[in-house]
């Protein structure tokens, strides 16, 4: 697939305005996610009444004066003549273009031969006939119309008569900024020991900053250490028209109310990092806008994503976002309501914390990486092409390390913070050991990786009893939990055998002591392996025994593998019929390990019936878990039962199913060299990168962990051990995918294929 060129027509830095910043953030996110597969250029819109001084410096390759009709026409002709440009993306705000209601834009797009999409930053709820006509015509000519709130989408449909199928709702992007030490950050910015309230944005009268200042009178009386930070310089258009008149009036109000110690102006255009730092140290964010028809505010969603407790006037976006306890709504121009809301939050730190967590959770789906993926979906649809997949993220171990303490890997996390309450499991540490072996083989071996590997190996050793069997649950104090006596541990024992066998398979790159622990543990397990009854436990054990044959373990491993394979074969014959090609009367979790084990058994024994069962059962599983364009997993809320009358509901999708499917597909390719398995591997991995029913990332690009599940309407924000380690295994399998594709394309005298390309 050729590299596509997109042209964004927008205001753009160094111009100081919200849309310029928005466009830069979006373009940066798209470049990051689709680098090497996408070329983005910018046509910078000039400001009204200002000389044309914008430098042509990539990505800014064009300039256009939207207040000069001739310039608009000339620009359209210039773009038509450029065969490299595939799609044009317009950022629309009425003030960006000349003519009544930005009518000059119509002159531009009516001459354009290229397909284009447009984003309306403002959709007026009560338009006059002229406004309605301009917006309706722009929408009619566009391939897709993007808005950032549900209310704007409703207005376009109901008031402007834009067809629903043309409208796409993509929320404003957000930056998630993780700060571990807030007191240190407050010291750095000179607000140590203060309760910080803040407002950010380019100052103008419609921002209503005076409301926040008046609200501080009551706040400061009860909380003398409260400080209101007014962040941002005066809007350049306002400054050109009237200088610092508005700021001077605000400073005069501060003096009048005696709030010099409680209000501070930061009169500068803040860099992104500085802004995110200020928001991170903010206890309460005040949004004081006077405009009830304002559709969106970048500053508002940035504050939410930073985890600020937000108090906002009831503009459109706030009413959508601050439901369910994510913030407080107050009336316009009402300092009394704002002060009472602020006092309630300042008196109740737990309420502030709850509101902070709700705000972060509400905005995690709109981080810029998700927004970039959503835009590529729209662009692909506008160009009538297959969806472009994001590039592979780096295989960093930050969250794996975060979840690991001196004993091993903790089971759960609350968001990205490890939660020791429920202790550890053999399951997680066995998978983590496999992941570290893969990391050593696919990425690199070093002292840090070896240290993690030793912890996981020693944890498995701790869990093995004198009988050779393993316990699964260890509490936060390092003691075996009573749950070990209450649940069947066969699957956990099978997973331990898989991990020990995989260590032996990878022995050449591993520390000698880790290999010896694995060898000793596996030999002790030989005594009970024949007793296994659970199909999954048998499959896990087959995998471990299959891998262990690469080391000096004797004939016993092959004998046990053959025994288990025949038992698994019998399970299949007992359950399967012409419509149900499976080993059990249901599909539950980690299903792909069963056909994978049969394919491995075929490789060892040469029995063709094992290969047939492996292929039939994997094909059956894939028919239940793959749509034409993405992977849709078995829901853990209902599982999938034979003769089920109701279809699978959305949600309850977990990382483990993707990773195990990819492991099976990789094994099938290695044994059969059938390239269709590689295609499915890549499609499966794209589930993590937003190719799922929610079109959201399940991998977390901020922590390098993985979210715990994909629900019907949201992503579970917790990032525990199972999801994170399974993601890492899947990611490392994509290193093998790249090698396979390289060999294939080299044999066909073609260039190597990158994972982000189609």
C-alpha positions in Angstrom: 0.0 0.0 0.0 1.4 3.4 -1.0 2.1 6.1 1.6 -0.9 8.4 1.8 -0.5 12.1 2.0 -2.9 14.1 4.0 -3.2 17.9 4.0 -4.5 19.7 7.1 -5.9 23.2 6.5 -5.8 24.8 9.9 -4.3 27.5 12.0 -1.0 26.2 13.2 1.9 27.1 15.6 3.6 29.5 16.0 0.1 31.1 15.8 -1.3 31.2 19.3 -4.8 29.8 19.4 -6.5 26.7 20.6 -7.2 25.2 17.2 -3.5 25.6 16.2 -2.5 23.7 19.3 -5.2 21.1 18.7 -4.1 20.5 15.1 -0.4 20.2 16.2 -1.3 17.6 18.9 -3.4 15.6 16.5 -0.8 15.6 13.7 2.0 14.6 16.2 -0.2 11.7 17.4 -0.9 10.5 13.9 2.7 10.7 12.9 3.7 8.8 16.1 1.2 6.0 15.5 1.5 5.7 11.7 5.1 6.7 11.0 6.3 5.4 7.7 2.8 4.8 6.3 1.5 8.4 6.3 2.7 11.8 5.1 1.0 14.8 6.7 1.4 18.3 5.4 -0.2 21.6 6.7 -1.7 24.6 5.0 -1.5 27.3 7.6 -4.4 29.7 7.7 -3.2 33.3 8.2 -4.8 35.7 10.7 -7.1 38.5 9.7 -5.3 41.8 9.2 -1.8 40.4 9.8 1.0 40.2 7.2 1.8 36.8 5.7 4.8 35.9 7.8 4.3 32.2 8.3 7.5 30.3 7.5 7.2 27.4 5.1 8.9 24.8 7.2 7.6 21.1 7.3 5.0 20.1 8.1 3.8 23.6 7.0 4.1 23.4 3.2 1.4 25.9 2.2 0.0 29.3 3.3 -3.4 30.6 2.5 -5.2 33.9 3.4 -8.7 32.8 4.2 -9.9 36.4 4.3 -8.9 36.9 0.7 -11.3 35.2 -1.7 -8.7 35.2 -4.5 -6.2 33.5 -2.2 -8.8 30.8 -1.4 -9.5 30.1 -5.1 -5.8 30.0 -5.9 -5.1 27.6 -3.0 -7.8 25.2 -4.2 -6.3 25.2 -7.7 -2.9 24.6 -6.3 -4.1 21.5 -4.3 -5.9 20.1 -7.3 -2.7 20.2 -9.3 -0.8 18.2 -6.7 -1.2 14.5 -7.5 0.5 13.5 -4.2 -2.3 14.8 -1.9 -4.9 12.1 -1.3 -7.2 13.8 1.2 -7.7 17.3 2.7 -8.7 17.7 6.4 -10.3 21.1 7.3 -10.4 22.5 10.8 -13.5 24.8 10.9 -14.3 27.6 13.2 -16.3 30.6 12.0 -13.6 33.1 12.9 -10.9 31.2 10.9 -12.3 32.1 7.5 -13.4 35.4 5.9 -16.9 36.2 4.6 -20.2 36.0 6.5 -20.1 32.9 8.7 -16.8 32.0 7.1 -18.3 31.9 3.6 -14.8 32.0 1.9 -14.3 28.4 2.9 -17.1 27.5 0.5 -15.3 29.1 -2.4 -12.3 27.0 -1.5 -14.0 23.6 -1.2 -16.5 24.0 -4.0 -13.5 24.1 -6.4 -11.6 21.3 -4.7 -11.3 18.0 -6.7 -9.9 16.1 -3.7 -12.0 14.3 -1.2 -12.1 16.1 2.2 -13.3 15.8 5.7 -14.2 18.7 8.0 -14.3 19.1 11.7 -16.7 21.7 13.2 -15.2 23.1 16.4 -18.5 25.0 17.0 -22.0 24.1 16.0 -24.4 26.9 16.8 -27.8 25.7 18.2 -29.9 28.5 16.9 -28.5 29.5 13.5 -30.0 32.1 11.2 -30.8 31.1 7.6 -27.4 32.2 6.3 -25.4 30.3 8.9 -27.5 27.2 8.5 -27.0 27.3 4.7 -23.2 27.7 5.0 -22.8 24.8 7.4 -25.2 22.6 5.4 -23.4 23.2 2.2 -20.0 22.5 3.7 -21.4 19.3 5.2 -22.9 18.3 1.8 -19.6 18.6 0.0 -17.5 16.8 2.7 -16.9 13.1 2.7 -17.2 13.0 6.5 -18.1 15.6 9.2 -16.3 15.3 12.5 -17.6 16.8 15.8 -16.3 16.5 19.3 -19.5 16.2 21.4 -22.7 14.2 21.1 -24.7 17.4 21.3 -22.9 18.8 18.2 -23.7 15.6 16.4 -27.4 15.9 17.3 -27.5 19.5 16.2 -26.0 18.7 12.8 -28.5 16.0 12.3 -31.6 17.7 13.6 -31.0 21.4 12.8 -28.7 21.3 9.8 -30.2 18.2 8.2 -26.8 16.5 7.8 -27.2 12.7 7.2 -26.4 10.7 10.3 -24.1 8.4 8.3 -21.9 11.3 7.4 -21.3 12.5 11.0 -18.5 11.1 13.2 -18.1 11.9 16.9 -14.5 11.8 17.9 -13.8 13.5 21.3 -11.2 16.2 21.8 -7.8 14.5 22.4 -6.1 14.6 25.9 -2.6 14.3 27.3 -2.3 11.9 30.2 0.6 13.2 32.4 1.7 10.9 35.1 3.4 12.6 38.1 4.5 10.5 41.1 5.5 13.2 43.5 3.0 16.1 43.6 4.6 17.9 46.6 7.9 18.0 44.8 6.2 19.5 41.8 4.5 22.1 43.9 7.9 23.0 45.4 9.3 23.3 41.9 6.6 25.8 40.8 6.7 27.8 44.1 3.3 26.7 45.5 4.5 24.4 48.2 1.9 23.9 51.0 -0.8 25.6 49.0 -4.2 24.3 48.0 -4.1 25.2 44.3 -7.1 26.2 42.2 -6.3 27.1 38.6 -7.7 28.3 35.3 -5.8 28.0 32.0 -6.3 29.6 28.6 -5.7 32.7 26.5 -7.4 35.5 28.3 -10.5 37.3 27.0 -13.7 38.7 28.5 -15.8 35.6 27.5 -13.6 33.5 29.8 -15.3 34.9 32.9 -12.1 34.9 35.0 -13.6 37.5 37.3 -16.1 34.9 38.5 -13.3 32.7 39.7 -11.6 35.7 41.4 -14.8 36.7 43.2 -15.4 33.1 44.3 -11.9 33.2 46.0 -13.1 35.8 48.5 -15.1 33.1 50.4 -12.6 30.4 49.7 -9.7 32.4 51.1 -11.6 33.3 54.3 -11.8 29.6 55.3 -8.7 28.4 53.6 -6.0 31.1 53.7 -3.5 28.9 52.0 -5.7 28.5 48.9 -4.1 29.9 45.8 -5.9 30.7 42.4 -3.5 30.4 39.5 -4.6 32.3 36.3 -2.5 30.6 33.7 -2.0 32.1 30.2 -1.4 35.3 28.4 -4.0 37.6 26.8 -5.4 36.3 23.5 -3.4 37.8 20.7 -6.5 39.1 18.9 -7.8 40.8 22.1 -4.3 42.2 22.8 -4.1 43.7 19.3 -7.5 45.3 19.8 -7.4 46.6 23.3 -4.0 45.7 24.9 -4.1 44.4 28.5 -7.4 46.1 29.4 -9.1 42.9 30.5 -6.0 41.6 32.5 -5.7 45.0 34.2 -9.3 44.9 35.3 -8.7 41.5 36.8 -5.7 42.6 38.7 -7.6 45.6 39.9 -10.4 43.3 41.2 -7.8 41.2 43.0 -6.6 44.3 44.9 -10.1 45.5 45.6 -11.0 42.1 47.2 -7.7 42.0 49.1 -6.7 38.7 47.4 -3.1 39.5 46.5 -1.9 36.5 48.5 -4.5 34.2 47.0 -4.5 35.0 43.3 -1.5 34.7 41.1 -1.2 35.5 37.3 1.2 33.5 35.1 1.3 35.8 32.1 2.9 33.6 29.4 2.1 31.2 26.7 2.9 27.9 28.4 4.7 25.0 26.8 2.8 21.7 26.8 5.0 20.3 29.5 4.7 23.3 31.8 0.9 23.3 31.3 0.6 19.7 32.2 2.8 20.2 35.2 0.5 23.0 36.4 -2.5 20.9 35.9 -0.9 18.0 37.7 -0.3 20.1 40.8 -3.8 21.6 40.7 -6.3 20.5 43.3 -9.4 22.1 41.8 -9.8 23.4 38.2 -12.2 26.3 37.6 -13.8 26.6 34.2 -15.6 29.9 34.2 -16.6 30.5 30.5 -19.6 32.7 29.9 -20.7 31.1 26.6 -23.4 28.4 27.1 -23.1 27.5 23.3 -19.4 26.7 23.5 -19.1 23.2 22.1 -15.7 22.1 23.3 -12.7 23.3 25.3 -9.2 21.8 25.1 -8.3 23.3 28.4 -11.3 21.8 30.1 -10.6 18.2 28.9 -6.8 18.6 29.6 -7.7 19.5 33.2 -9.9 16.4 33.5 -7.3 14.1 32.0 -4.7 15.5 34.5 -7.0 14.3 37.3 -8.2 17.7 38.5 -11.4 18.0 40.4 -13.3 20.3 38.0 -15.9 22.9 38.7 -17.4 24.3 35.5 -20.1 26.5 34.1 -22.7 24.5 32.3 -21.5 24.7 28.7 -22.2 21.9 26.3 -19.1 19.7 26.8 -19.2 20.1 30.6 -22.8 18.8 30.7 -21.7 15.7 28.8 -18.4 15.0 30.6 -19.2 15.9 34.3 -22.0 13.4 34.8 -21.5 10.4 37.1 -19.5 12.3 39.6 -16.6 13.4 37.3 -17.0 17.1 38.3 -19.3 19.9 39.5 -21.6 22.1 37.3 -22.5 25.7 38.3 -24.6 28.4 36.7 -23.0 31.1 34.5 -21.7 34.3 36.2 -22.4 32.9 39.7 -19.4 33.3 42.0 -21.5 32.2 45.0 -22.2 28.8 43.5 -18.6 28.4 42.5 -17.2 29.3 45.9 -19.6 26.9 47.6 -18.6 24.1 45.3 -14.9 24.8 45.9 -15.4 24.9 49.6 -17.2 21.5 49.6 -14.3 20.0 47.7 -11.6 21.6 49.8 -13.3 20.4 53.0 -13.4 16.8 51.7 -10.1 15.4 50.3 -11.7 12.0 49.6 -14.4 13.6 47.5 -11.7 15.4 45.5 -9.8 12.1 45.1 -13.0 10.3 43.9 -13.7 13.1 41.5 -10.1 13.1 40.2 -10.2 9.3 39.6 -13.6 9.7 37.8 -12.3 12.5 35.6 -9.2 10.5 34.6 -11.2 7.4 33.8 -13.7 9.5 31.8 -10.9 10.9 29.6 -8.6 7.9 29.2 -10.5 6.8 26.1 -9.7 10.1 24.5 -5.9 10.2 24.8 -4.3 11.4 21.6 -3.3 7.9 20.5 -6.9 6.8 20.6 -8.0 10.0 18.8 -5.4 9.4 16.1 -6.6 5.8 15.5 -10.2 7.1 15.3 -9.2 9.7 12.7 -7.4 7.1 10.6 -10.5 5.0 10.6 -12.5 8.0 9.2 -9.8 8.8 6.6 -9.7 5.2 5.4 -13.4 5.2 5.0 -13.3 8.5 3.1 -10.7 7.0 0.8 -12.6 3.7 0.5 -9.5 1.8 1.6 -8.7 -0.8 4.2 -7.9 0.6 7.6 -4.3 1.4 8.2 -2.9 -0.3 11.3 -0.8 1.7 13.9 2.9 0.9 14.1 4.2 -1.4 16.8 4.7 0.2 20.2 8.1 -0.3 21.9 8.4 -3.4 24.0 9.2 -1.6 27.2 9.1 -3.4 30.6 8.2 -0.4 32.8 4.8 -1.8 34.0 6.1 -5.3 34.3 8.8 -3.9 36.6 6.2 -1.8 38.5 4.1 -4.9 39.2 7.2 -6.9 40.5 8.5 -6.7 44.0 11.1 -8.8 45.8 8.9 -11.9 46.0 7.5 -11.9 42.5 4.8 -10.4 40.3 1.7 -9.0 42.1 -1.7 -10.1 40.8 -3.6 -6.9 40.6 -3.4 -3.1 40.1 -5.7 -0.2 40.7 -5.3 1.7 37.5 -1.5 1.6 37.1 -0.7 1.3 40.8 0.1 -2.2 42.0 -2.3 -3.5 44.7 -0.7 -6.0 47.1 -4.0 -6.7 48.8 -4.6 -9.9 46.9 -1.0 -11.1 46.7 0.5 -13.2 44.0 -0.3 -16.2 41.8 1.7 -19.0 40.3 -0.2 -18.3 37.0 1.1 -14.8 36.6 4.6 -15.6 37.6 4.7 -18.5 35.2 3.5 -16.4 32.3 6.0 -13.6 33.4 8.9 -16.1 33.2 7.9 -17.1 29.7 7.7 -13.5 28.7 11.2 -12.8 30.0 12.6 -15.8 28.1 10.9 -14.4 25.0 12.3 -10.9 25.7 15.8 -12.3 26.0 15.5 -14.1 22.7 13.6 -11.4 20.7 14.9 -8.1 22.1 18.0 -8.5 24.3 19.3 -10.2 27.4 20.7 -8.0 30.2 21.1 -7.9 34.0 17.7 -6.3 34.5 15.9 -8.9 32.5 17.8 -11.7 34.3 16.9 -10.2 37.7 13.2 -10.3 36.8 13.6 -13.8 35.4 15.2 -15.1 38.6 12.4 -13.6 40.7 9.7 -15.4 38.7 11.7 -18.7 38.6 12.2 -18.6 42.4 8.5 -17.9 42.9 7.6 -21.0 40.9 10.2 -22.9 43.0 8.6 -21.6 46.2 5.2 -22.8 45.0 6.3 -26.4 44.3 5.6 -28.8 47.1 7.6 -32.0 48.0 5.0 -34.0 46.0 6.1 -32.1 42.9 2.7 -30.3 42.6 2.3 -26.6 42.8 0.2 -24.2 44.9 -1.2 -21.2 43.1 -2.1 -18.5 45.6 0.3 -16.6 47.8 -0.9 -13.7 50.0 0.7 -10.3 50.4 2.8 -11.6 53.3 4.3 -14.4 51.2 2.3 -17.1 52.8 0.2 -19.7 51.0 -3.5 -18.6 50.9 -6.4 -20.8 52.0 -7.8 -20.5 48.5 -5.3 -23.2 47.4 -7.6 -25.7 49.3 -10.8 -24.4 47.8 -10.2 -24.4 44.0 -8.9 -26.9 41.4 -5.3 -26.1 40.7 -4.8 -28.4 37.7 -4.6 -25.5 35.2 -2.1 -23.6 37.3 0.0 -26.7 37.6 -0.1 -27.2 33.8 1.0 -23.5 33.3 3.9 -24.1 35.6 5.0 -27.1 33.5 4.7 -24.9 30.3 6.9 -22.2 31.9 9.6 -24.6 33.1 9.7 -26.3 29.7 10.0 -23.0 27.9 12.9 -22.0 30.1 14.7 -25.2 29.0 13.8 -24.4 25.4 15.4 -21.0 25.8 18.4 -22.1 27.8 21.2 -20.8 25.6 20.3 -17.1 26.5 19.4 -17.6 30.1 21.3 -17.6 33.4 22.5 -21.1 34.4 20.8 -20.9 37.8 17.4 -20.2 36.2 17.8 -23.2 33.8 18.7 -25.5 36.8 15.7 -24.4 38.7 13.5 -25.2 35.7 15.2 -28.6 35.1 14.8 -29.6 38.7 11.2 -28.4 39.0 10.1 -30.1 35.7 11.6 -33.5 36.7 9.8 -33.3 40.1 6.6 -32.7 38.2 6.9 -35.8 36.0 5.4 -38.0 38.8 1.9 -36.3 38.7 1.6 -35.2 35.1 -0.1 -38.5 34.1 -2.9 -37.7 36.6 -4.1 -34.6 34.8 -7.8 -34.5 33.7 -8.5 -30.9 32.7 -8.1 -30.5 28.9 -6.4 -27.1 29.4 -4.0 -28.5 32.1 -3.1 -31.3 29.7 -2.6 -28.8 26.9 -0.3 -26.5 29.0 1.7 -29.5 30.1 2.0 -30.7 26.5 3.4 -27.3 25.6 6.0 -27.5 28.4 7.0 -31.0 27.5 7.3 -30.1 23.8 9.6 -27.2 24.6 11.6 -29.2 27.1 12.8 -31.7 24.4 15.3 -29.0 23.3 17.2 -29.8 26.5 18.5 -32.9 28.2 15.4 -34.2 29.9 15.4 -37.8 28.6 12.7 -40.0 27.1 10.3 -39.3 29.9 9.1 -36.0 28.5 8.2 -37.6 25.1 6.4 -40.5 26.8 4.3 -38.1 29.0 3.5 -35.8 26.0 2.3 -38.8 24.0 0.1 -40.0 26.9 -1.5 -36.5 27.4 -2.0 -36.1 23.6 -4.0 -39.3 23.5 -6.1 -38.2 26.4 -6.8 -34.8 24.8 -7.5 -36.6 21.5 -10.1 -38.7 23.3 -11.7 -35.6 24.8 -12.1 -34.2 21.3 -13.7 -37.4 20.0 -16.1 -37.4 22.9 -17.3 -33.9 22.4 -17.0 -33.0 18.7 -19.7 -33.4 16.1 -20.3 -32.0 12.6 -21.1 -28.6 14.0 -19.0 -28.5 17.1 -15.3 -29.0 16.5 -14.1 -28.7 20.1 -12.7 -30.6 23.2 -15.4 -29.4 25.6 -19.1 -28.4 25.4 -18.1 -24.7 25.8 -15.5 -22.1 24.9 -14.1 -20.3 27.9 -10.7 -18.7 28.4 -7.3 -19.3 26.9 -9.0 -21.6 24.3 -6.3 -21.6 21.7 -3.9 -23.6 23.9 -5.9 -26.8 23.0 -5.4 -26.9 19.2 -1.9 -25.6 19.7 -1.1 -28.6 22.0 -2.5 -31.0 19.4 -0.4 -29.5 16.6 2.7 -29.9 18.9 1.7 -33.5 19.5 1.5 -34.0 15.8 5.0 -32.6 15.4 6.4 -35.0 18.0 4.4 -38.2 17.1 3.8 -37.7 13.4 0.1 -38.8 13.9 -1.9 -37.2 11.1 -5.2 -37.4 13.1 -3.6 -35.0 15.7 -2.9 -32.5 12.9 -6.4 -32.8 11.5 -7.9 -32.2 15.0 -5.5 -29.3 15.6 -6.5 -27.6 12.3 -10.2 -28.2 12.6 -10.4 -27.0 16.2 -8.4 -23.9 15.5 -10.5 -23.1 12.5 -13.6 -23.6 14.6 -12.3 -21.3 17.3 -11.3 -18.6 14.8 -14.8 -18.7 13.3 -16.1 -17.7 16.8 -13.5 -15.1 17.6 -12.7 -13.3 14.3 -14.9 -11.0 12.3 -13.8 -10.0 8.8 -11.8 -7.0 10.1 -11.1 -7.5 13.8 -10.9 -10.0 16.6 -14.0 -10.2 18.9 -13.2 -12.4 21.9 -15.3 -14.9 23.8 -17.0 -12.9 26.6 -16.1 -13.9 30.1 -19.5 -12.8 31.3 -21.3 -15.7 29.5 -18.7 -17.9 27.8 -19.8 -19.6 24.6 -21.9 -22.8 25.0 -22.8 -25.5 22.5 -26.2 -24.8 21.0 -26.3 -21.3 22.5 -29.4 -19.6 21.3 -28.3 -16.0 22.1 -25.4 -14.4 20.3 -22.3 -13.3 22.3 -22.7 -9.9 23.9 -20.1 -7.2 23.7 -17.7 -6.8 26.5 -15.8 -9.2 28.8 -12.9 -9.5 26.4 -9.5 -10.1 27.9 -5.9 -9.9 26.8 -5.2 -13.6 27.6 -7.3 -14.8 24.7 -5.5 -12.6 22.2 -2.0 -13.7 23.4 -2.9 -17.4 23.5 -4.5 -17.2 20.0 -1.3 -15.6 18.7 0.9 -18.2 20.3 -1.2 -20.9 18.6 -1.1 -19.2 15.2 2.7 -18.8 15.5 3.1 -22.5 16.3 0.9 -23.5 13.4 2.9 -21.3 11.0 6.2 -22.7 12.3 5.0 -26.3 11.7 3.0 -25.9 8.5 4.5 -22.7 6.9 0.9 -21.7 6.0 1.0 -17.9 5.6 -2.7 -17.5 6.5 -1.7 -18.0 10.1 0.6 -15.0 9.9 -2.2 -12.8 8.6 -4.4 -13.8 11.5 -1.6 -13.1 13.9 -1.3 -9.6 12.8 -5.1 -9.1 12.9 -5.2 -10.5 16.4 -2.5 -8.2 17.7 -4.3 -5.2 16.2 -7.0 -5.7 18.9 -4.5 -4.1 21.4 -4.0 -1.2 19.0 -7.6 -0.1 18.7 -8.9 -2.6 16.1 -11.8 -3.8 18.3 -15.4 -3.1 18.8 -14.7 0.1 20.8 -11.9 1.3 18.5 -9.8 2.1 21.6 -6.3 1.1 22.6 -6.2 -1.8 25.1 -2.4 -1.4 25.4 -1.5 1.7 27.5 1.1 3.8 25.8 1.7 5.9 29.0 2.6 3.0 31.4 3.5 0.3 28.8 1.1 -1.9 30.5 -2.2 -3.3 29.3 -5.8 -2.6 30.5 -7.6 -5.5 32.1 -10.4 -5.8 29.7 -12.6 -4.5 26.9 -16.1 -4.0 28.2 -19.3 -3.2 26.2 -18.9 0.6 26.4 -15.5 1.2 28.1 -12.0 -0.1 28.7 -11.3 -1.5 32.2 -8.7 1.0 33.4 -6.9 -1.4 35.8 -3.6 -2.8 34.5 -3.0 -6.1 36.3 -0.5 -8.9 35.8 -2.4 -11.2 33.5 -3.4 -8.5 31.0 0.0 -6.8 31.0 2.1 -10.0 30.7 -0.2 -11.5 28.0 0.2 -8.2 26.0 4.0 -8.4 26.3 3.9 -12.0 25.0 1.8 -10.9 22.1 4.0 -7.9 21.4 7.1 -10.1 21.4 5.4 -12.5 19.1 5.2 -9.6 16.6 9.0 -9.6 16.5 8.7 -13.2 15.2 6.0 -12.0 12.8 8.3 -9.5 11.4 11.0 -12.1 10.9 8.6 -14.4 9.2 7.4 -11.7 6.8 11.0 -10.7 6.1 11.8 -14.2 5.0 8.7 -14.4 2.9 9.2 -11.1 1.1 12.9 -11.8 0.6 12.1 -15.1 -1.0 9.7 -13.2 -3.3 12.3 -10.6 -4.0 10.3 -7.9 -2.3 11.1 -5.3 0.4 10.6 -6.4 4.1 7.1 -5.6 5.4 6.7 -3.3 8.4 3.9 -4.1 10.8 2.2 -0.7 10.4 1.6 -1.2 6.7 -1.1 -3.0 4.8 
